[in-house]
Amino acid sequence: MGASIFAYLLYGFGALPGVALANTLVGYFLWDNWFGGGMSSFIAHVVVGSLAPIAAMMIMKLFHLSNFFDGKELNFRHIVFLVLLTAIINTLLKFFIFMSVLPESPNPSEFISTYLVGDILGGLVFIYAFVLLFKPILIKNKLI
């Protein structure tokens, strides 16, 4: 989730094909992220995972919370809120889609808690690690 968010922040919405391809490859090769629900679950995983950050950014822009860069500096408060909102959107949409597509409905509390915590921690850890590892480059480009 953090990689998707950072791709959209750095490259804009034009990063959508790359994010969709990454969601497809990761979901297919690393784990069965669609719970064996066939093509409809697979497509739901890729589409929702790719579009959730865009939806969160648009919601934040609607409420004037989308100042991810103040001048040329990162606004970490807005980025953390973006991660939280993206995690909520991603988790709820996948839950409702998988609930209607899968032959056996997932356990709501287990599914939501697992996805929500995973997306939040994954997003925050990725962004923190990226900023920490690439701090000299970000400082050189005056992003932090």
N, C-alpha and C positions, 0 to 999 in steps of 0.2 A: 504494500500500500504506500509506503514511504517513497519508493522508487517512482511509482506512478505520479504521486503528487509532485515530487521534485521535477519530473520530466515536464509536467504541465506548467509548473512555475518558471522553469528555465526556457522552455521552447514554445510555450503557448499551446493552444488547442490543436495545432498541427502535429503534435506528438501522438495524437490518437492512434494512428495505424501502428506505430511502434509499441505503444502500451498494449494495444489489443493483441499484437503478435506475441509480446512477452507474456501476457496472461494466458494465451493459448498454449505456448510452449511449456511454461511452468506448470499449468494445470494438467497438461497431458503427460509430460515426462516425469515430473517429480511426485505428483500424488493425484489420486482420483478425486479431484475437487468437486465433482458433480455427483458424487455418491452413486455412481453406476446408473444414473437415470437416463442414459442415452443422449442423443443429439440435442434434445431440447434443454436438458440440464447443462450440457456442455456450453451451448450457445448462451444460456442465461448467465453462466459463470463468467464467460468472456465479456459479454455486453455490459453486465452490471459492474463487474470489476473495472472495466475500462471507463465507463461513464459516470461512476459514483463521484470521483474527484471533480469532474466538470460540473455535475449537478450541485455539489457543495460550493464550488467557486461561484456559480451563478446565484445561488441563494445568498451567499455572503455579499456579493455585489449588489443584490437587491436591497439588502439592509445596510449598505455602506460600511461593510466590515472587510473589504477586500484590499486593504492597503498592505499587501505582502512585502512591498518595498517602499520604505519611507525615503524618498529621494533615491539614493542608491544603496541603502542599508536594508538588510532583512528585518522585518517586523516579526519577531518570534511569537509574540502573543497571537497574532492573526494566523500564523502558520500552525500553531498548536490547536487553535480552534478549528482550523480547516481539517486537520487530522481527525479530531473528534467528530466533526460533522460528517466527514467522508466515511468514517467507520460506522456511524449510526445508519447512514443511508445504505451503504453496502450490506450491512448485516440484515437490516429489515427487508430490503428488496430480495435478497437471496433467500431469506427464510420464507417469505410468502410465495416466491416462485417455486422453490423446492417443495414446499408444503402441497402445492397444487399439482406438481409434476410427478413426484416420486410415488411409487405404489404404497409405501409406508411412510407416514408423516414423521419428520424428525421431532425429537423431544424439544419443545420450545425453549425451556430454560437452559438446557445443555447447549443447543445450537447457538442461541443468541449470546450466551455468556462466552462461549469459545470463540466465535467469530469476532465479537465486539472487543474482547480483551486482546486477541491476536492482532486485529487491525490497528488498534490504538498503540499497543506496544511496538509492533512492527514499524508503524509509521514514525513514531517518536524516536525509536532507536536508530532507524535508518537516517533520518534527518540529522540527528545529533552526531552520528558517526560520520556522515558526509561532511558536515560543517567542520568537525574536528580534524578529519583527515586532509581536507582540502582548504584549510584555513588560509595558508599562504596565497593560494590562487584567488580565493574569495576576497582577501584583503587587497591584493594587487588590483583586482577589478572593482574595488571599492563597494563590495556587496555587504561587508560587515565591518 
